[in-house]
């Protein structure tokens, strides 16, 4: 073909690139995250207005802004570069977990050493560990060659990932340690060419439960026992669960209306802005509102898995599977805890619960999914 010597104007090329970029942006993911975040702010406002905790709403808005910045950064920086640095990131997370154990704020964590006080802000390194473990899993499973996944190699990698899990469990933070374990197992089952090595690992973990029980603190054992029989200690360890169930049930079909939840307004429900925001939502918006929120979370998880299936490489797919697993297990464990189907272990509801560290990490993880979605278009 003969070269005519004609070229498109720079402005035209720039507009064309911008249109291509805009078309490649994962708008369904962004809209869903923004919608859940808006619901979280609305719910937090209702849970804290007129109380001594009203300033938590302003703080959460500030963390939302920080989370938005984290989302943009995680979207723009090529995820393949982040995967290459996953080992360094995991070492940093482990280092912070050691530091928080030695120098952490035990008062902030109500006797458990989970927080670092930096510049007047409480930072929870265990939340960062979730992000780094997901990137480490992407690095481990980025090779599709089954011969690389020998039992010894797999065991060595999983042993490395057990380090942050054990450190988090010793804070003690049994909820986050359990969630990290579930994330690793979920990614392992879905990313491994054969499920049998993961079956063996899972069985070995189940056999270790009696040992884990003996290492648990008394209050953790009491929570488990209260979960089995909440009526055995209705004003103590069973109080949270019973009040949560009362709140959910009192919402009935259509709810009591925004700001009208009695369990919330009269402070019967403890920690309703962190551990039990779903109880507040269910009481005020009823069964219809509860199903609506679950439907949005379900769409988010399914959409992330859809991005995983269309990822341009295995590392991107594993990142999406890890983020989907983290979101899924957070929602399942939190709501099961609210409904009395699981012990109270302090697991947040994504984008709904109050808390800066969890919120920012979830935004960053969603940014990684948007990153994978963007890169499949050649960016």
Beta strands, then each sheet from edge to edge (+ up, - down):
strand 1: 116-118
strand 2: 121-123
sheet 1: 1+ 2-
end
